[in-house]
Structure formats: C-alpha cells, structure tokens
Amino acid sequence: MRFVHTADNHLDSPIASIPPQKAQIRRDMRLASFSKIIDYTIKSADALLISGDLFDSPNPPRSVVEFVKKEFSRLSDIPVFIALGNHDYLKESFDFPGNVHIFPESFETVAVKDCLITGASFASPSGCFSGLIPAPSGNSFSILLLHGDIFTKSDYNSMDKDYLSSLGYDYIALGHIHEFFEYKNIRYPGCHDGSGFDETGIKGFIYGDTSSRTYNFIPSSSLVYSKESFDVSPYYSSAEIADALMAAFPDGIYKFTLTGTPREGFTPNASAIEGFISQKFFSSSVTDNTNFDTSITTSMLYKLFSDYVTAHSEGEISSLALRYGTNAMKGDISI
C-alpha cells in the first residue's frame, strides 16, 4: 500500500507575525497547500493518514470544515484515516464523507488493502495512551496512527519513544511536533505549511510505500518562515543592503537581523530597508543589531551616555538614541 502521512495542519490557525492585511492571503495559501496534498494522494497513494490537529480547534469555522469536506470528497474511494489530536479532539461530528474514518477514544484496528491500521483519538484537550497501546496482531503490515509527544513529559499523550518503537509496528505515524522527525519506525511529518516563526523552514508530508518500506519527506510549503542574520560590513548604503538581501534570499516570510560593523559614517536604516525589500518578499521585518565603533563604546563618555539612555528609554527609541549619540561622538551629526 502507498500512503500519504500528514499532521498538524491547523487549517483554521491564526496567522502570526505578519501584517493583518496579508494574514488572510496567508491563510488561503495554507489551504491551497493542503489541496496539493490531496492532489498528490489522488495521483500516487492508496490512503491518507492524518495524525491529529487537522484543525486548530474542536469548533473550526464552518467555511474551513466545508473546504475540508470538499477536499476529502475529491479522494472518492481513497480512504482517509484520522486520529484526532489535542486541538481537534472528539467533540462534534464534522459530517465528513463516507471515505473518512475517525478513530474513537479507545484503540481500534481497521484493515485496508494489505495493512492493519491501529489508532485512537483525543477526547479532550489532553490525553494519555502510554501503557495501553495494543501490540499489532497478524502478519500484515502494521501502522499505528496517533497524536502524541515523545520528547517531553507533557499532557499531550506523552510516550517513551523506545517503548513505542518496541511494540512491533512497521510504521508509527505520529503528530504533534511541527518538525519532520524520524526515529527507527517512528515518524512525524511536521506541519504541512508554516503559520508563524515557531514553524520555520521547509514543511511537508511523508509518502510511504509498504512494499518497498520506503518513506520520503515531500515538501509542501507555499512559503517558508525564516529568521536570518545578515552582515552589513561590506556595504555603504541601506539600498545596497536591500539589494543584497533580495539577491540572497528567495520569496518568503522573513525576520532579518542586521549584524556586523557598519562602515564609518554609515548607519543602516532598518525602516528604509524594509520598504525596499517589500517588493520582493511576501512579508519581512528588519532589526538593526549591528556593532558600534569599539573605540567609542569603550570610553567613559559612552558609558555615561549609554547608562542614561537605557535608564530613560527602551526598544527602538533606545537603539536609535544610542546609534545617533555614538555617531555624534565620532563627529557625524547627520540623522
């Protein structure tokens, strides 16, 4: 059997760290990424496995539920198996089409093609299946479908990874961790498309083949969230820095931090750089964390000045005051 394994889609999740006017666009992009997973399943797989948190809440907006129902209907007779997680736990019926099977709170095993799939769902925002997980039975290829945490002692079905791995399942399809991870027969696909800077990097799903026992990570991110440091030392102007950023990075959602020591007499303008690069990136912010001239910053005058500024201001105002004051000490009084 060939299968697609996805998890932690959080399709109704709020979009963090980007301007509100782009948040709705980003939500639509994440729905489109999920549609592409359905397309991939139709073309290449015999089943779709979802390891919980398809939705961000047990009562998602009706529009998102209807979207998912339509996508599942496109699969026709390709079965969908869902083990609900701590976000979309068993609370109400979503009235999904007949090809969708949601596992109950207690463990259940379902046969599909040459495989046996065992799973269970969260019935509340927390849960614990450790010690109660049945071992696989028979000689068929066995899959365990669960939402849970093998990294910390949490309230979200905390499990010991070595115990879990030793149960005898051929493939353990987990959700809850938003990064791709594999350990022996355990795999987390991670989320399918980022929704904030806590989900940086390329996201995707797993495509598995039980005959060849191969399991490949398939990227599905529409855009990537990324935090990047950028050394401004070689550049003479904010426009040059902006050009360099646009040349160095593909479209995406970025938090850029400027580092290094600016050339004498030059102060990077973070706001201006943000304006320049907005033509290239879906969303981006720029923070100036460059170094001051150490010949100034080690002086007693600078210490007195710095102490006063930090005691009477904070944030961007404090940063600008320190930079302009330092430039003035070097004889540059331009703003």
N, C-alpha and C positions, 0 to 999 in steps of 0.2 A: 504494500500500500504506500502511496505517496501522500504526504500530508504537508499542510502549512500550519505552523505554530506561531501564534501571535498572543500578545498580552498587554495589559496596562495601556490600552488605547485612550481611555479617559476622554471619550469623544465630546463630552459636554464640559470639559475642563475650562476654567477661566484662563485667559492668556496673560502671562505676567511679563513685566519688564519691557514692554513696547508701548508706543503711544496709542491711546484709545482708538483713534481713527483707523489704525491698522490692525487692531485686535480682531475685529470681525473678519477681515480678509484672512488673517492667520487661522482663525477657526475653520473657515471654509477650506483652506489649503489642507488642514489636517483631516478633514472629512474626505477630501479628494484622494489623499494618500491611502486612507482605508479602502476606498473604492478600488484603488490599484491592487491592493492585496486580494480583494475579491476577484479581480480580473486574473491575477496570477493563479489563484486557486482554480478558477474555471478552466484555464488553459493547461495547468500542469499537475493538479492534485486530485486525490480521491476523497479527501476530508479536510475540514478546517477545525483546528483546535484552538480554543481561546481560554487562557489560564487566568481569568478574572480581571475585574476592573475595566470591562468594556466601556462602562460609563463611569463618570466621576461621582455619581450619587445614586442612591436607590430610586430616586424620583427624577430622572432626567427630563429635560424639556420634551414635550410631545413631538416637536419638529425633528429632534435628533433620533428619537425612537422610531419615527416613521421612516427616516432616512435609513436606519439600520435594517428595518424590516424589508424595505425595498432591496437593499443590497443582498440580504440573505435569500430573498426570493429569486434573485438573478442566478443563484447557485443551482436552482432547480432541484435535482435529486442528489446533489452532493451534500452529505451530512455535515452539520456543524455541531460540535460538542463544546459546551461551556461549563466551566467550574467557576461560579461567581466568587468575587473577592470581597475584601472589607469595604470597598466603596459601593459596589453594586449588589450587595448581599440580597438574599431571598426576602422580598418584601411584598412585591406585587407581580402579577403576570404581565409580561410585555406583549403577550399575544403574538409571538413570533410564528413564522410559517412552519409547516409540519416537518421540514428537514432539520429543524433546530432541536437539539436535546440539551436541556439544562439539568445538570446533576443535582440531586437533592442534598440535604444536610448530611445524611448518612451515606456511607460509601456504597456505590453501585457499580456494577460492571456491565458493559454493553459490548456486543460483538459487532464488528464491522469488517467486511472482507476477511482478510487473514489475520485480523488483530483483535485483541481484547483491550478495551479502554476502561480503566477504573478511575472514578473521580468522586468528588464531593464539593459542595458549595458552602460558603459562609452563610449563616442565617442571621448574623448580626454584625456590627462593625468590628468585632473581634472574634477570634476562634482558635481552637487548638485541636489538631488531629493527631499530634505526636503520641505514639504508643498504641494507636487504634487503627493504623493503616494496615489493611489486609495484604498479605503476600499474593503475588499473581498465581493463578491456577492454570493448569493445562500446558500445552506445548506451543500455543500460538504466541506470536509476537505481542508483548505486553506493554501497554502505555499507562502511566499514572499521570492524571491531569489534576493539578492542584494550584491554589494560590497560597503562598506562604513564604516564610523568612528563614533562610538557612545561615544568615550572617549574624543576627543578634537575638538576644532573649527578649522578644517583643510580644505584644498581644496579638500579633497577626500570624497565627499558626506557626510559631517558632519550631523549627525542626533541626535535628542534628544531621548534617549532610552525609556523614559516613553511615549512620543508621539508615537513612533514607536510601542511599546508594546500595546498601547491602540487602535490601528487601527482595531483589531479584527481577525488578522490572527492566525491560530492554531500553526503554526511553522514559525519562521522567520530565514531563512538561510543566514547568513552574512559571508563575507570575508573581509580581510584587516588586521586584527590583527592576529599575528602569534602565539598566545597562545590560548589554549582552554578557552572558557568563556561562561557562560550561565547566563541569567537574565530573569526571567519569561518565556516568549515564544521566547526569542531571544537566538540564539546560534552561536558562532564562533567555528569551529573545530580546528582553528590554522593551521599552515603549516603541511604537511604530513611527512616531514623529514628535519632535520636541515641542514643549509648550512653555518653557521657561529656562533660565540659566542654570537651573538644577538638573537639566537634561541636555547637557552639551554633547557635541559630537554627532557622528552619523548614527541614525537609528534604523531599525528594520525588523525583520521576522526571520524565522527558520524554515527552511524547506528540507523535509526529510524523506528518505526512501527506505522502507523497512527491508526490502530485498537486499540492497547493497549496504545497508546500515551506514549510509552517509547522511550528514546533517550540515547544511550550509547556511550561513548567515546571508540574507539578501537585503541590501539597503532599500529603505522606502521613504527616507526623509525628503520632504519637499524643500525645506530649507534647514540649515544647521545653525543651532545656537553655539556661539564660541566666545571665549574670553582670550584675548590676545595682548601680549606686551609688544611694544614697538619702539626700537631705539631711534631717537631723533638726532643723535650726534652728527650724522653726516649731512644734515640738511640746513638750508639757510632761510627757509620761509615756511609758513603754515601751508601755503599752496603746494610746495614741494612735498611736504609730509603727506598731504591729502592724496596727491598723485601716486606717491609710493604705496600708500595703503590700498588704493584702488587697483594698482597693478599686482600687488602681492596676494590679495585675497579674493576668492570668488564671492558671488552674491550670497548673502546670509544675514544673520542677526547677530550683531557683534557688540561686545564691550571692549573697546580698545583702551589700553593704558599706555601712555607715553612715558618712556624711560630714557636713561642716558643723560648726558650733559649737553644742553644746547650750546651752539657756538656763541662766542662772546657778542653781546649786544642784541641777541635774538631771544625773544620769549614766545614759545608756541601759544597760539590762540586756540584753545580747545573748541570753543563755540564756532569759530570760523571753519575749523577743520570738519566739524560735524556737518556744517552747511555744505561744504564742498563734496563730501563723500556721500551725501544723501542721494545723489544722482545714481550711485552705483549699488548701494546696499539697501535691502528691504527695510532694515532698521539698524541704527548704530548709535552708540554714545562714545564720547572721548573724555578720558580723565587724564589730566596732566600730573604725572608723578616723576617729572624729571629732576635732576640734581641741580643744586645751586653751585656756584663757584666756591670751592672749598677754601680759597684764600680769604674770602669774605665770611663764610659761615663759621669759621673757627675763631673769629675775632670777638673781643669782649663787647664791642659795639653791637654786633649782630646778635649776641646772646641777650643783651638787654632789650633790643628791639623785638626779637623773637618771643621772649617771655611776655612782653607787653601785649603783642598781637594775639598770642594764643590765649591769654587771660581775658581778652576783651572781645574776641570774635571766634567764629568757628566755620567749618565747612569751606565752601568756595570763597567766601569773603576773606577768611583767614589765609587761604592759599594765595589768593591774588595779592593781598597786602604784603605777605612775605616776599613774593616774587618782585613786586614793584619796589619795595623797600630795598631789596638786595641789588636790583638794577641801579637804584639811585646811589647806593654806596659805591657802585662801580663807575658812577659818573653819567649813567644813562637815565635821564629823567623823562623819556618818552613813555606814553601809555599805550 
